């Protein structure tokens, strides 16, 4: 039985400064704020029924991996739009991960990474057409 297959998912991200993080997600990324949930997390609508929840953690995040990834169409345009909002993209030059103009081509997919206001790694990725 696959009970969770059709479940709506909420990604929970730790933040040090809730006001700063809310400003980033609403104004820089343009996500729709939904307000505080009963558990104290601040919610943003994202991609239909999915949500991003910000939870205050004084220590912030310690993850060295991508915390969440947004699937987009036209990754180069999305990067340009986000850069216009002040988003700074990461660049990599590793044997198995190299970016050119912030974009890494991974087979038939493309990806680009940036950090949110709290140091969480976020990604925009474009799948095969």
Buried (B, 14 or more C-beta within 10 A) or exposed (E): EEEEEEEEEBBBBBBBBBEEBBEBBBEBBEBEEBEEEEEEBBBBEBEEEEBBBBBBBEEBBEEEEEBBBBEBEEBBEBBEEBEEEEBEBBBEEEEEEEBEEBBBEEEEEBBBBBBBBBBBBBBBBBEEE
